[in-house]
Amino acid sequence: MKHKIHVRGIRCYAFHGCMEEEARIGGTYLVDVGMDTDFTNAAANDELSETIDYCAVQRIVEEEMAIRSKLIEHVGQRIFARMCKEIKGIHQLRVEIHKLSPPIDGDTREVSIVIEG
């Protein structure tokens, strides 16, 4: 049996970007996290300690998004590494960061990066 947990749409206001204006003004980001895991015991025993705590996922994302980086690729890698290190039971992990209304030439809703492994 395969088990997946998704925490989608973690909204963060952050100051990432290569442009000086992005460091001052900031912007809105959405982060999606998908995890393959085994929550058989949690499903049987109704115990949070036997699955992935969504609050821990949100906390890691918020803490890493609060650290300014020029590239969302860099932020994504930090989130990915911390989740692998701090959250037990993840078999596969997917982190996607959406930068809404990026300051690029043209009318673009968002740009995003994905890290999987």
N, C-alpha and C positions, 0 to 999 in steps of 0.2 A: 504494500500500500504506500502511496505517495502522499505526503502532507506538505502544504504550502501555507505560509502566512504572508500577508501583504499589509503594509502600512503605507497608505497612499495620501498624497496631498499634504505633506507636512509643510506648512506655509512659514517661510522665514523672510524677514526683511534683513538684507545683508549688504555689504559694501565691497563686493568682488568686482574685478574688472581692471583692465589695463589703462583706462582713461582716468585722468585726475578727477573728473566730474563724478565718476562712479564711486570713488573713495569718499567724496563729500556728500553726495545725494543718496546713494544706495539704490536698491531696487528690490522687487519681490521675486522670490524663488519658491518653487515647489519641489519637494524631494519625495520620491517614491522608493520604498524598500521592499524587496521580495525575497523571501527566504524559504528554501526547501529544508525541512526538518522532519523529525519523527515525534509527533505528539500523541502517540498511542496511549501512554500512561496518563497524560493529562486528560485525555478524552474519557478514560475509564475512571479516574480518581477525582476529577474536578479540582486539581491542584495546580495553582499558578507556577509553583516551583518546578513543575515537570514539563514546562513549555517555555516559549520565548515571551518575555514581558514586553508588551508594546511600549510601555512607558520608558523602558531602558533604550529602546530603539529611538524614540522621539528625543530623549535627552542627549544621546550621542550626536544625532543630526543637528540639533539646536546648538550644542556646544561647538561643534566643528564649523558650522555655518557662521558663527559669531567671530571666527578668526579670519581676518581679511586675507584674501589671496587674489592674485591677478587673474588666475584661470580657474574656472569651475572644474576643470580636469584635476587640478591639484586638490581642491576641496573634496571632490568625489573620492579620490584615492585615500585621503585621510579618513573619511567616514568609513570606507570599505575596510581599511586596515584595523581601525578601532573596533568595528563590529566583530570582525573575525577574532580579534584578541579578547574582547570583553564579554561576548555573548556566547554561551555554550550551546551546543546542539544545532548549529547552522551547518548544513551539508553543502548547500549552494547558496550564493548570495548575489543579489542584483541591486545596484544602487543607480538611480537615475535622478539627475538634477536638471530642472527646467528653469531657465532664466527668462522671465517674462519681459516682454517689450525691450529687447536688447537695443543698445544705441548703435545700430548699424545703418548704413545707407539703405533705404527702402522700408516698406511697411512689413515688418516681420513680427508675428505674434510671440514667438519664443525660439530659443535654441536650447538644445539639451545634450547631455553626455550620458553614456551608460557604461558601467563597469560591472562585469559578471565574472564569477569564478566559483 
